[in-house]
Amino acid sequence: MIQLLQTSWEDRFRICLSLVRLLHYLAHSPLGSVTLLDFRPRQFVIVDGELKVTDLDDASVEESSCTSNSDCFMEFPARNFTLPCSVEGRCQSMNEKRNLYNAYRFFFTYLLPHSAPSSLRPLLDKIVNATGELHWGIDETAAQLERVLDLYKSGEYLQNTTRVPKAEYRRVPEAYIPDENYRCWPSYHHKGCLLSVFDVNEAIEICDSYSQCKAFVLTNQTTWTGRQLVFFKMASNHIVPDPDKITYVKVTD
């Protein structure tokens, strides 16, 4: 978990989204609603950036039987819940809600909000709070996380922020700055500041926000959401030719 907290928000969001998609499948599986009774991080692995469950020994499709709501008691270390008992004598959505609360306490609360884009924080906080209180089922949770993905991939989340460039930048096509790195967090590169952006305007906004940033380089690499990876630099003294990159140099502060 400590290693995951050191990764970019985009990668942490992908882990949570893949987990919710998995739980949505389990809630609507051909066998019925499947619960993971031994739900812990050690039961999962990350494959190509997405979470996969590896241990199904403690999976169950049996919804608990009941005669009253008091029989539908779910106990967790931090808090407890009582679910309604249906007329058929089964605890309503207990398998689904058990999975969802475990996802909240082991993954969402750590991975979703921290270092997220500021305009997405209200929606992410709403998702974390709703799952922590079990106000939502898996269908609503999945729909809200898919909405976050749409806002992020489309760049709509940037429309809620004021974007006034503080400096002017000179565009240098087919050029790269090999050195002049500084560190930022979180970064895709441990020795430099490599971040993903939706467009050049967002890159300018990021560079403006770092006092040490004097230039940035657009690469031809993208993340899983299609966002472009950009190196932010503390100087532009040594620019070399590179047909796959475009450099922007700050000319005024």
Accessible surface in RSA format (square Angstrom, percent):
REM  Atomic radii and reference values for relative SASA: ProtOr
REM  Chains: A
REM  Algorithm: Lee & Richards
REM  Probe-radius: 1.40
REM  Slices: 20
REM RES _ NUM      All-atoms   Total-Side   Main-Chain    Non-polar    All polar
REM                ABS   REL    ABS   REL    ABS   REL    ABS   REL    ABS   REL
RES MET A   1    77.33  40.0  38.54  25.5  38.79  92.3  38.63  32.8  38.70  51.3
RES ILE A   2   132.56  75.4 131.20  97.7   1.35   3.3 131.22  94.5   1.34   3.6
RES GLN A   3   145.51  81.4 142.05 103.8   3.47   8.3  43.98  93.6 101.54  77.0
RES LEU A   4    31.36  17.5  31.36  22.4   0.00   0.0  31.36  22.0   0.00   0.0
RES LEU A   5    55.42  30.9  54.45  39.0   0.97   2.4  54.45  38.2   0.97   2.6
RES GLN A   6   109.44  61.2  98.39  71.9  11.05  26.3  29.25  62.3  80.19  60.8
RES THR A   7    46.16  32.8  41.43  42.0   4.73  11.3  45.87  61.6   0.29   0.4
RES SER A   8    11.06   9.3   8.76  11.7   2.30   5.3   8.76  18.7   2.30   3.2
RES TRP A   9     9.36   3.8   7.55   3.7   1.81   4.2   7.55   4.0   1.81   2.9
RES GLU A  10     3.55   2.0   2.27   1.7   1.28   3.0   2.27   4.4   1.28   1.0
RES ASP A  11    46.47  32.6  45.74  45.5   0.73   1.7  14.46  34.0  32.01  31.9
RES ARG A  12     0.39   0.2   0.39   0.2   0.00   0.0   0.17   0.2   0.22   0.1
RES PHE A  13     0.09   0.0   0.09   0.1   0.00   0.0   0.09   0.1   0.00   0.0
RES ARG A  14    52.38  22.0  52.38  26.7   0.00   0.0   3.16   4.3  49.23  29.8
RES ILE A  15     6.69   3.8   6.69   5.0   0.00   0.0   6.69   4.8   0.00   0.0
RES CYS A  16     0.00   0.0   0.00   0.0   0.00   0.0   0.00   0.0   0.00   0.0
RES LEU A  17     2.05   1.1   2.05   1.5   0.00   0.0   2.05   1.4   0.00   0.0
RES SER A  18    10.27   8.7   5.15   6.9   5.12  11.8   6.56  14.0   3.71   5.2
RES LEU A  19     0.00   0.0   0.00   0.0   0.00   0.0   0.00   0.0   0.00   0.0
RES VAL A  20     0.48   0.3   0.48   0.4   0.00   0.0   0.48   0.4   0.00   0.0
RES ARG A  21   103.50  43.5  94.89  48.4   8.62  20.5  46.30  63.3  57.20  34.7
RES LEU A  22    37.37  20.8  31.51  22.5   5.85  14.7  36.71  25.8   0.65   1.8
RES LEU A  23     3.77   2.1   2.06   1.5   1.71   4.3   2.06   1.4   1.71   4.6
RES HIS A  24    68.55  37.5  68.55  47.6   0.00   0.0  37.81  39.0  30.73  35.8
RES TYR A  25   127.61  59.6 123.50  70.3   4.11  10.7  97.55  73.3  30.06  37.1
RES LEU A  26    13.70   7.6  13.70   9.8   0.00   0.0  13.70   9.6   0.00   0.0
RES ALA A  27    14.15  13.0   1.40   2.2  12.75  29.0   1.93   2.7  12.22  32.4
RES HIS A  28   103.40  56.5  74.27  51.6  29.13  74.5  59.46  61.3  43.95  51.1
RES SER A  29    12.58  10.6   4.12   5.5   8.47  19.5   4.12   8.8   8.47  11.9
RES PRO A  30   123.74  90.2  79.23  72.2  44.51 161.8  92.76  76.6  30.98 192.5
RES LEU A  31   140.63  78.3 116.09  83.1  24.53  61.7 121.29  85.2  19.34  52.0
RES GLY A  32    32.90  40.6   0.00   N/A  32.90  40.6  31.88  87.5   1.01   2.3
RES SER A  33    23.72  20.0  15.83  21.1   7.89  18.2  15.62  33.3   8.10  11.3
RES VAL A  34    10.95   7.2  10.80   9.8   0.15   0.4  10.80   9.4   0.15   0.4
RES THR A  35     1.06   0.8   1.06   1.1   0.00   0.0   1.06   1.4   0.00   0.0
RES LEU A  36     7.05   3.9   6.54   4.7   0.51   1.3   7.05   5.0   0.00   0.0
RES LEU A  37   100.53  56.0  73.14  52.3  27.39  68.9  73.38  51.5  27.15  73.1
RES ASP A  38    43.40  30.4  35.38  35.2   8.01  18.9  14.56  34.3  28.83  28.8
RES PHE A  39     6.47   3.2   0.00   0.0   6.47  16.8   0.46   0.3   6.01  17.2
RES ARG A  40    88.34  37.1  88.34  45.0   0.00   0.0  38.31  52.4  50.03  30.3
RES PRO A  41    53.65  39.1  45.70  41.7   7.95  28.9  46.14  38.1   7.51  46.7
RES ARG A  42   181.93  76.4 146.76  74.8  35.17  83.7  55.85  76.3 126.08  76.4
RES GLN A  43    14.48   8.1  14.31  10.5   0.17   0.4   3.19   6.8  11.29   8.6
RES PHE A  44    15.34   7.7   1.68   1.0  13.66  35.5   1.73   1.0  13.61  39.0
RES VAL A  45    69.14  45.5  63.05  57.1   6.09  14.7  69.14  60.1   0.00   0.0
RES ILE A  46    79.10  45.0  49.29  36.7  29.81  71.8  49.29  35.5  29.81  80.9
RES VAL A  47    70.22  46.2  65.78  59.5   4.44  10.7  68.71  59.7   1.51   4.1
RES ASP A  48   125.79  88.1 101.36 100.9  24.43  57.8  40.92  96.3  84.88  84.6
RES GLY A  49    26.87  33.1   0.00   N/A  26.87  33.1  20.48  56.2   6.39  14.3
RES GLU A  50    50.20  28.8  50.20  38.0   0.00   0.0   5.20  10.1  45.00  36.7
RES LEU A  51     8.63   4.8   4.54   3.2   4.09  10.3   4.54   3.2   4.09  11.0
RES LYS A  52    94.79  46.2  92.97  57.0   1.81   4.3  50.96  45.9  43.82  46.7
RES VAL A  53    31.30  20.6  12.49  11.3  18.82  45.3  12.49  10.8  18.82  51.0
RES THR A  54    80.42  57.2  43.64  44.2  36.78  87.7  39.79  53.4  40.63  61.4
RES ASP A  55    50.10  35.1  38.97  38.8  11.14  26.3  14.84  34.9  35.26  35.2
RES LEU A  56   102.49  57.1  86.25  61.7  16.24  40.8  86.97  61.1  15.52  41.8
RES ASP A  57   130.67  91.5  95.92  95.5  34.74  82.2  28.05  66.0 102.62 102.3
RES ASP A  58    63.86  44.7  58.88  58.6   4.98  11.8  10.63  25.0  53.23  53.1
RES ALA A  59    37.83  34.8  12.49  19.3  25.34  57.6  12.94  18.2  24.89  65.9
RES SER A  60    26.67  22.5  20.01  26.7   6.66  15.3  15.52  33.1  11.15  15.6
RES VAL A  61    63.50  41.8  48.02  43.5  15.48  37.3  48.02  41.7  15.48  42.0
RES GLU A  62   118.97  68.3 109.36  82.7   9.61  22.9  52.86 102.2  66.11  54.0
RES GLU A  63    39.13  22.5  34.93  26.4   4.20  10.0  26.76  51.8  12.37  10.1
RES SER A  64    46.12  39.0  36.70  49.0   9.43  21.7  22.15  47.2  23.98  33.6
RES SER A  65    78.96  66.7  62.31  83.2  16.65  38.4  25.28  53.8  53.68  75.2
RES CYS A  66    12.89   9.7   0.00   0.0  12.89  30.3   4.50  11.4   8.38   9.0
RES THR A  67   132.80  94.5  97.17  98.5  35.63  84.9  83.88 112.7  48.92  74.0
RES SER A  68    51.06  43.1  45.02  60.1   6.04  13.9  43.23  92.0   7.83  11.0
RES ASN A  69    80.02  55.2  76.47  73.9   3.55   8.5  17.09  41.1  62.93  60.8
RES SER A  70    85.18  72.0  62.90  83.9  22.28  51.3  52.22 111.2  32.95  46.2
RES ASP A  71    70.37  49.3  45.74  45.5  24.63  58.2  15.46  36.4  54.91  54.8
RES CYS A  72     0.00   0.0   0.00   0.0   0.00   0.0   0.00   0.0   0.00   0.0
RES PHE A  73   104.22  52.1  83.45  51.7  20.77  54.0  83.45  50.6  20.77  59.4
RES MET A  74     5.71   3.0   1.96   1.3   3.74   8.9   5.71   4.9   0.00   0.0
RES GLU A  75   132.64  76.1 104.03  78.7  28.61  68.1  24.45  47.3 108.18  88.3
RES PHE A  76    19.09   9.5  10.75   6.7   8.33  21.7  13.42   8.1   5.67  16.2
RES PRO A  77   119.54  87.1  73.16  66.7  46.39 168.6  87.06  71.9  32.49 201.9
RES ALA A  78    92.51  85.1  53.22  82.1  39.29  89.4  62.38  87.9  30.12  79.8
RES ARG A  79    89.96  37.8  81.31  41.4   8.65  20.6  40.03  54.7  49.92  30.3
RES ASN A  80    67.55  46.6  50.97  49.3  16.58  39.9   8.50  20.5  59.05  57.1
RES PHE A  81    20.36  10.2  14.14   8.8   6.22  16.2  20.36  12.3   0.00   0.0
RES THR A  82    78.00  55.5  46.81  47.5  31.19  74.3  28.91  38.8  49.08  74.2
RES LEU A  83    13.35   7.4  12.71   9.1   0.64   1.6  13.35   9.4   0.00   0.0
RES PRO A  84    63.92  46.6  62.74  57.2   1.18   4.3  63.50  52.4   0.42   2.6
RES CYS A  85    28.64  21.7   7.64   8.5  21.00  49.4   2.89   7.3  25.75  27.8
RES SER A  86    17.62  14.9  10.74  14.3   6.88  15.8  11.58  24.7   6.04   8.5
RES VAL A  87   150.67  99.1 110.59 100.1  40.08  96.6 118.88 103.3  31.79  86.2
RES GLU A  88   135.89  78.0 102.19  77.3  33.71  80.3  64.74 125.2  71.15  58.1
RES GLY A  89    20.22  24.9   0.00   N/A  20.22  24.9  16.87  46.3   3.36   7.5
RES ARG A  90   106.42  44.7 106.42  54.3   0.00   0.0  30.38  41.5  76.04  46.1
RES CYS A  91     1.30   1.0   0.00   0.0   1.30   3.1   0.00   0.0   1.30   1.4
RES GLN A  92    85.56  47.8  77.76  56.8   7.80  18.6  23.43  49.9  62.13  47.1
RES SER A  93    48.04  40.6  36.83  49.1  11.21  25.8   9.18  19.5  38.86  54.4
RES MET A  94     5.47   2.8   5.47   3.6   0.00   0.0   2.99   2.5   2.48   3.3
RES ASN A  95     1.69   1.2   1.69   1.6   0.00   0.0   0.00   0.0   1.69   1.6
RES GLU A  96    33.05  19.0  30.00  22.7   3.06   7.3   3.02   5.8  30.03  24.5
RES LYS A  97    35.27  17.2  35.27  21.6   0.00   0.0   6.08   5.5  29.19  31.1
RES ARG A  98    49.10  20.6  49.10  25.0   0.00   0.0   7.50  10.3  41.60  25.2
RES ASN A  99     3.11   2.1   3.11   3.0   0.00   0.0   1.38   3.3   1.73   1.7
RES LEU A 100     0.38   0.2   0.26   0.2   0.12   0.3   0.26   0.2   0.12   0.3
RES TYR A 101     5.44   2.5   5.44   3.1   0.00   0.0   0.13   0.1   5.31   6.5
RES ASN A 102     7.56   5.2   7.56   7.3   0.00   0.0   0.00   0.0   7.56   7.3
RES ALA A 103     0.00   0.0   0.00   0.0   0.00   0.0   0.00   0.0   0.00   0.0
RES TYR A 104    48.94  22.8  48.94  27.8   0.00   0.0   7.94   6.0  41.00  50.5
RES ARG A 105    68.90  28.9  60.88  31.0   8.02  19.1  20.12  27.5  48.78  29.6
RES PHE A 106    41.87  20.9  41.34  25.6   0.53   1.4  41.57  25.2   0.30   0.8
RES PHE A 107     4.36   2.2   4.36   2.7   0.00   0.0   4.36   2.6   0.00   0.0
RES PHE A 108     0.00   0.0   0.00   0.0   0.00   0.0   0.00   0.0   0.00   0.0
RES THR A 109    45.48  32.3  38.04  38.6   7.45  17.7  11.27  15.1  34.21  51.7
RES TYR A 110   101.32  47.3 101.23  57.6   0.09   0.2  55.96  42.1  45.36  55.9
RES LEU A 111     0.00   0.0   0.00   0.0   0.00   0.0   0.00   0.0   0.00   0.0
RES LEU A 112     0.00   0.0   0.00   0.0   0.00   0.0   0.00   0.0   0.00   0.0
RES PRO A 113    13.45   9.8  13.45  12.3   0.00   0.0  13.45  11.1   0.00   0.0
RES HIS A 114    88.04  48.1  85.30  59.3   2.74   7.0  57.13  58.9  30.92  36.0
RES SER A 115    51.03  43.1  11.44  15.3  39.59  91.2  29.06  61.9  21.96  30.8
RES ALA A 116    12.58  11.6   0.00   0.0  12.58  28.6   0.03   0.0  12.55  33.2
RES PRO A 117    32.01  23.3  19.42  17.7  12.59  45.8  31.76  26.2   0.25   1.5
RES SER A 118    86.96  73.5  70.49  94.1  16.48  38.0  50.18 106.9  36.78  51.5
RES SER A 119    29.02  24.5   3.64   4.9  25.38  58.5  13.35  28.4  15.68  22.0
RES LEU A 120     2.63   1.5   2.49   1.8   0.14   0.4   2.63   1.8   0.00   0.0
RES ARG A 121    90.52  38.0  90.52  46.1   0.00   0.0  19.65  26.9  70.87  43.0
RES PRO A 122    92.44  67.4  78.72  71.8  13.72  49.9  86.40  71.3   6.04  37.5
RES LEU A 123    20.22  11.3  15.84  11.3   4.38  11.0  19.08  13.4   1.14   3.1
RES LEU A 124     0.00   0.0   0.00   0.0   0.00   0.0   0.00   0.0   0.00   0.0
RES ASP A 125    48.88  34.2  47.80  47.6   1.08   2.6  18.95  44.6  29.93  29.8
RES LYS A 126   113.87  55.6 107.48  65.9   6.39  15.2  63.74  57.4  50.13  53.4
RES ILE A 127     0.00   0.0   0.00   0.0   0.00   0.0   0.00   0.0   0.00   0.0
RES VAL A 128    15.00   9.9  15.00  13.6   0.00   0.0  15.00  13.0   0.00   0.0
RES ASN A 129    94.27  65.0  90.69  87.6   3.58   8.6  26.97  64.9  67.29  65.0
RES ALA A 130     8.08   7.4   6.08   9.4   2.00   4.5   7.78  11.0   0.30   0.8
RES THR A 131     0.00   0.0   0.00   0.0   0.00   0.0   0.00   0.0   0.00   0.0
RES GLY A 132     5.37   6.6   0.00   N/A   5.37   6.6   3.46   9.5   1.91   4.3
RES GLU A 133    79.26  45.5  69.92  52.9   9.33  22.2  18.45  35.7  60.81  49.6
RES LEU A 134    14.54   8.1   3.48   2.5  11.06  27.8   3.48   2.4  11.06  29.8
RES HIS A 135   136.54  74.6 103.27  71.8  33.28  85.1  73.63  75.9  62.91  73.2
RES TRP A 136    37.66  15.1  34.92  16.9   2.74   6.4  15.70   8.4  21.97  35.6
RES GLY A 137    21.03  25.9   0.00   N/A  21.03  25.9  11.09  30.4   9.95  22.3
RES ILE A 138     1.92   1.1   1.92   1.4   0.00   0.0   1.92   1.4   0.00   0.0
RES ASP A 139    75.53  52.9  69.66  69.3   5.87  13.9  34.68  81.6  40.85  40.7
RES GLU A 140    69.43  39.9  66.12  50.0   3.31   7.9  22.27  43.1  47.15  38.5
RES THR A 141     0.00   0.0   0.00   0.0   0.00   0.0   0.00   0.0   0.00   0.0
RES ALA A 142    12.61  11.6  12.45  19.2   0.16   0.4  12.61  17.8   0.00   0.0
RES ALA A 143    56.08  51.6  41.54  64.1  14.54  33.1  49.17  69.2   6.90  18.3
RES GLN A 144    25.91  14.5  25.60  18.7   0.31   0.7   0.31   0.7  25.60  19.4
RES LEU A 145     0.00   0.0   0.00   0.0   0.00   0.0   0.00   0.0   0.00   0.0
RES GLU A 146    55.33  31.8  55.33  41.9   0.00   0.0  34.02  65.8  21.32  17.4
RES ARG A 147   124.63  52.3 121.18  61.8   3.45   8.2  39.41  53.9  85.22  51.7
RES VAL A 148     0.00   0.0   0.00   0.0   0.00   0.0   0.00   0.0   0.00   0.0
RES LEU A 149    14.90   8.3  14.90  10.7   0.00   0.0  14.90  10.5   0.00   0.0
RES ASP A 150    88.11  61.7  85.23  84.8   2.87   6.8  25.47  59.9  62.64  62.5
RES LEU A 151    36.68  20.4  36.63  26.2   0.04   0.1  36.67  25.7   0.01   0.0
RES TYR A 152     8.76   4.1   8.76   5.0   0.00   0.0   0.31   0.2   8.45  10.4
RES LYS A 153   100.15  48.9  85.04  52.2  15.10  36.0  32.02  28.8  68.13  72.6
RES SER A 154    56.03  47.3  30.41  40.6  25.62  59.0  40.70  86.7  15.34  21.5
RES GLY A 155     6.24   7.7   0.00   N/A   6.24   7.7   1.35   3.7   4.89  11.0
RES GLU A 156    82.48  47.4  79.02  59.8   3.46   8.2  15.32  29.6  67.16  54.8
RES TYR A 157     6.85   3.2   5.39   3.1   1.46   3.8   6.38   4.8   0.48   0.6
RES LEU A 158     9.31   5.2   8.69   6.2   0.62   1.6   8.80   6.2   0.51   1.4
RES GLN A 159   142.93  79.9 107.89  78.8  35.04  83.4  43.83  93.3  99.10  75.2
RES ASN A 160   118.40  81.7  81.33  78.6  37.07  89.3  24.20  58.2  94.20  91.1
RES THR A 161    41.33  29.4  25.08  25.4  16.25  38.7  30.80  41.4  10.53  15.9
RES THR A 162   120.77  85.9  92.53  93.8  28.24  67.3  61.23  82.2  59.54  90.0
RES ARG A 163    76.26  32.0  49.44  25.2  26.82  63.9  30.41  41.6  45.84  27.8
RES VAL A 164   111.39  73.3  94.29  85.4  17.11  41.2  95.54  83.0  15.86  43.0
RES PRO A 165    83.80  61.1  62.33  56.8  21.47  78.1  65.28  53.9  18.53 115.1
RES LYS A 166   155.98  76.1 127.82  78.4  28.16  67.0  91.46  82.3  64.52  68.7
RES ALA A 167    10.68   9.8   1.17   1.8   9.51  21.6   4.58   6.4   6.11  16.2
RES GLU A 168   116.65  67.0 112.48  85.1   4.17   9.9  39.98  77.3  76.66  62.6
RES TYR A 169    35.14  16.4   3.60   2.0  31.54  82.1   3.60   2.7  31.54  38.9
RES ARG A 170   126.27  53.0 120.51  61.4   5.75  13.7  59.02  80.7  67.25  40.8
RES ARG A 171   129.17  54.2 108.09  55.1  21.08  50.2  42.57  58.2  86.61  52.5
RES VAL A 172    28.18  18.5  27.39  24.8   0.79   1.9  28.18  24.5   0.00   0.0
RES PRO A 173    75.20  54.8  65.36  59.6   9.83  35.7  65.36  54.0   9.83  61.1
RES GLU A 174   108.75  62.4 102.83  77.8   5.92  14.1  23.68  45.8  85.07  69.5
RES ALA A 175     4.80   4.4   4.80   7.4   0.00   0.0   4.80   6.8   0.00   0.0
RES TYR A 176    41.48  19.4  41.48  23.6   0.00   0.0  22.61  17.0  18.87  23.3
RES ILE A 177     0.06   0.0   0.06   0.0   0.00   0.0   0.06   0.0   0.00   0.0
RES PRO A 178    45.53  33.2  31.46  28.7  14.07  51.2  31.84  26.3  13.69  85.1
RES ASP A 179    85.70  60.0  83.50  83.1   2.21   5.2  25.20  59.3  60.51  60.3
RES GLU A 180    46.05  26.4  36.33  27.5   9.71  23.1   5.90  11.4  40.15  32.8
RES ASN A 181    55.99  38.6  35.47  34.3  20.52  49.4   8.22  19.8  47.77  46.2
RES TYR A 182    17.07   8.0  10.14   5.8   6.92  18.0  17.07  12.8   0.00   0.0
RES ARG A 183   170.55  71.6 150.42  76.7  20.14  47.9  54.21  74.1 116.35  70.5
RES CYS A 184    20.33  15.4   0.34   0.4  19.99  47.0  10.61  26.9   9.72  10.5
RES TRP A 185   148.34  59.5 125.64  60.8  22.70  53.3 120.78  64.4  27.56  44.7
RES PRO A 186    19.44  14.2  19.19  17.5   0.25   0.9  19.19  15.8   0.25   1.6
RES SER A 187    25.16  21.3   4.14   5.5  21.02  48.4   4.23   9.0  20.94  29.3
RES TYR A 188    70.12  32.7  33.43  19.0  36.69  95.5  40.88  30.7  29.24  36.1
RES HIS A 189    67.30  36.8  63.07  43.8   4.23  10.8  37.72  38.9  29.58  34.4
RES HIS A 190   142.58  77.9 119.89  83.3  22.69  58.0 102.50 105.6  40.08  46.6
RES LYS A 191   125.35  61.2 116.63  71.6   8.72  20.8  59.82  53.8  65.53  69.8
RES GLY A 192     1.05   1.3   0.00   N/A   1.05   1.3   0.14   0.4   0.91   2.0
RES CYS A 193     0.00   0.0   0.00   0.0   0.00   0.0   0.00   0.0   0.00   0.0
RES LEU A 194    12.86   7.2  12.86   9.2   0.00   0.0  12.86   9.0   0.00   0.0
RES LEU A 195    26.69  14.9  26.66  19.1   0.03   0.1  26.69  18.7   0.00   0.0
RES SER A 196    11.82  10.0   4.23   5.6   7.59  17.5   0.00   0.0  11.82  16.6
RES VAL A 197     0.27   0.2   0.27   0.2   0.00   0.0   0.27   0.2   0.00   0.0
RES PHE A 198    82.04  41.0  61.20  37.9  20.85  54.2  61.34  37.2  20.70  59.2
RES ASP A 199    46.04  32.2  37.94  37.8   8.09  19.1  31.95  75.2  14.09  14.1
RES VAL A 200    44.88  29.5  43.37  39.3   1.51   3.6  43.37  37.7   1.51   4.1
RES ASN A 201    85.96  59.3  81.32  78.6   4.64  11.2  10.05  24.2  75.91  73.4
RES GLU A 202    17.33   9.9  17.33  13.1   0.00   0.0   3.06   5.9  14.27  11.6
RES ALA A 203     0.00   0.0   0.00   0.0   0.00   0.0   0.00   0.0   0.00   0.0
RES ILE A 204    22.97  13.1  22.97  17.1   0.00   0.0  22.97  16.5   0.00   0.0
RES GLU A 205    62.83  36.1  58.12  44.0   4.72  11.2  31.38  60.7  31.45  25.7
RES ILE A 206    30.98  17.6  29.29  21.8   1.69   4.1  30.98  22.3   0.00   0.0
RES CYS A 207     0.00   0.0   0.00   0.0   0.00   0.0   0.00   0.0   0.00   0.0
RES ASP A 208    21.73  15.2   5.63   5.6  16.11  38.1   5.49  12.9  16.25  16.2
RES SER A 209    80.36  67.9  45.33  60.5  35.03  80.7  43.03  91.6  37.34  52.3
RES TYR A 210    57.10  26.7  55.57  31.6   1.53   4.0  37.60  28.3  19.50  24.0
RES SER A 211   101.70  85.9  76.38 101.9  25.32  58.3  59.58 126.9  42.13  59.0
RES GLN A 212    70.73  39.6  62.53  45.7   8.20  19.5  29.88  63.6  40.85  31.0
RES CYS A 213     0.00   0.0   0.00   0.0   0.00   0.0   0.00   0.0   0.00   0.0
RES LYS A 214    77.69  37.9  77.41  47.5   0.29   0.7  53.09  47.8  24.60  26.2
RES ALA A 215     0.00   0.0   0.00   0.0   0.00   0.0   0.00   0.0   0.00   0.0
RES PHE A 216     0.00   0.0   0.00   0.0   0.00   0.0   0.00   0.0   0.00   0.0
RES VAL A 217     0.00   0.0   0.00   0.0   0.00   0.0   0.00   0.0   0.00   0.0
RES LEU A 218     9.34   5.2   8.18   5.9   1.15   2.9   8.18   5.7   1.15   3.1
RES THR A 219     2.44   1.7   1.24   1.3   1.20   2.9   1.56   2.1   0.88   1.3
RES ASN A 220    99.46  68.6  67.82  65.5  31.64  76.2  31.26  75.2  68.21  65.9
RES GLN A 221    99.98  55.9  95.22  69.6   4.75  11.3  28.75  61.2  71.23  54.0
RES THR A 222    85.39  60.7  58.81  59.6  26.58  63.3  30.14  40.5  55.26  83.5
RES THR A 223    19.16  13.6   3.14   3.2  16.02  38.2  12.24  16.4   6.92  10.5
RES TRP A 224    72.00  28.9  30.24  14.6  41.76  98.0  43.07  23.0  28.93  46.9
RES THR A 225    10.60   7.5   0.00   0.0  10.60  25.3   1.40   1.9   9.20  13.9
RES GLY A 226    52.43  64.7   0.00   N/A  52.43  64.7  28.50  78.2  23.92  53.6
RES ARG A 227    10.72   4.5   7.76   4.0   2.96   7.0   5.22   7.1   5.50   3.3
RES GLN A 228    60.60  33.9  59.37  43.4   1.23   2.9  11.39  24.2  49.22  37.3
RES LEU A 229    17.21   9.6  17.21  12.3   0.00   0.0  17.21  12.1   0.00   0.0
RES VAL A 230     0.00   0.0   0.00   0.0   0.00   0.0   0.00   0.0   0.00   0.0
RES PHE A 231    23.94  12.0  23.94  14.8   0.00   0.0  23.94  14.5   0.00   0.0
RES PHE A 232     0.00   0.0   0.00   0.0   0.00   0.0   0.00   0.0   0.00   0.0
RES LYS A 233     0.58   0.3   0.58   0.4   0.00   0.0   0.00   0.0   0.58   0.6
RES MET A 234    90.29  46.8  79.89  52.9  10.40  24.8  66.87  56.8  23.42  31.0
RES ALA A 235    20.55  18.9  18.49  28.5   2.06   4.7  20.55  28.9   0.00   0.0
RES SER A 236    32.78  27.7  18.77  25.0  14.01  32.3   0.17   0.4  32.61  45.7
RES ASN A 237   130.84  90.2  92.65  89.5  38.19  92.0  30.85  74.3  99.99  96.6
RES HIS A 238    96.57  52.8  95.46  66.4   1.11   2.8  61.06  62.9  35.51  41.3
RES ILE A 239    58.98  33.6  31.40  23.4  27.58  66.5  31.40  22.6  27.58  74.8
RES VAL A 240    41.22  27.1  39.74  36.0   1.48   3.6  41.22  35.8   0.00   0.0
RES PRO A 241   124.85  91.0 103.77  94.6  21.08  76.6 106.42  87.9  18.43 114.5
RES ASP A 242    26.74  18.7  25.60  25.5   1.14   2.7   3.77   8.9  22.97  22.9
RES PRO A 243   107.01  78.0  85.92  78.3  21.08  76.6  86.26  71.2  20.74 128.9
RES ASP A 244    80.75  56.6  66.87  66.6  13.88  32.8   8.79  20.7  71.96  71.8
RES LYS A 245    41.31  20.2  39.19  24.0   2.12   5.0  11.43  10.3  29.89  31.8
RES ILE A 246    47.00  26.7  46.99  35.0   0.01   0.0  46.99  33.8   0.01   0.0
RES THR A 247     0.00   0.0   0.00   0.0   0.00   0.0   0.00   0.0   0.00   0.0
RES TYR A 248    24.66  11.5  24.66  14.0   0.00   0.0  12.60   9.5  12.06  14.9
RES VAL A 249    10.92   7.2  10.92   9.9   0.00   0.0  10.92   9.5   0.00   0.0
RES LYS A 250    33.15  16.2  15.33   9.4  17.83  42.4   4.03   3.6  29.12  31.0
RES VAL A 251    74.87  49.3  41.11  37.2  33.77  81.4  48.52  42.2  26.36  71.5
RES THR A 252    67.90  48.3  60.01  60.8   7.88  18.8  62.32  83.7   5.57   8.4
RES ASP A 253   137.22  96.1  76.17  75.8  61.05 144.4  56.24 132.4  80.98  80.8
END  Absolute sums over single chains surface
CHAIN  1 A    12907.1      10353.1       2554.0       6743.8       6163.3
END  Absolute sums over all chains
TOTAL         12907.1      10353.1       2554.0       6743.8       6163.3
